[in-house]
Amino acid sequence: MPSSDGSPGRPFNNHRLVVEGIVYRFRAVIPWRDLPECFGSWKTVWKRHRRFSSDGTWDRIHTQLLAEADAVGMIDWEVSVDSTVNRAHQHATNLPRTTGGPVELHETARGAS
């Protein structure tokens, strides 16, 4: 886990308590503000989660855990593909809409003399 040594501001609280707060928040599917006080200030937990997300700490932890689990054979790398079709709503596209016709046909009455 990253250290706060040499960083301005207060030193990090207990990493274990903050990580448990982050895990609790995602398992309970609650807003950050509803985090129980036993994990400390919700702002501290949120800031640490945001910092670890942006500096790649969570990615490094995930990679290390996967490597350790794979080394002892705890991961089965089989993939299952489902052919279910999920249709998107007509307004779900992010493509620009065309009005149907060239720009010349959209002249104002004043400009079309």
Residue, then its C-alpha position, 0 to 999 in steps of 0.5 A: m500500500p502507498s505510504s504518505d511519508g513525504s506528502p503534505g498534510r496528515p499521514f494516512n489512517n490505518h489502511r486496513l480500516v479504510v479498505e474495509g470501509i471501501v469494500y463495505r460501501f461497494r458490498a452494501v451498495i450505499p452512498w459514500r455519506d451513508l458509510p458507518e462511522c466505525f470506518g472513520s470519516w466517509k470523506t477520508v474513505w472516499k478520498r483514499h479510494r479516489r487516490f488509489s484509483s487514479d494512481g493505479t494502486w487498485d490495479r497493482i493490487h488486483t494484478q498481484l492477487l490474480a498472480e498469486a491465485d493463479a500460481v496456486g491453481m485457484i483460477d479457472w480461465e475458462v470463458s463462457v459466451d452467451s448469445t443473448v441479444n440485448r437491444a438498445h433503445q432508439h435514443a441510446t445511440n451516440l451517433p449524430r442525427t441527420t435531418g435528411g437533406p443537403v445544407e442548401l435546402h435549409e436556407t432561410a427565406r431571406g437568403a433564398s432569393 
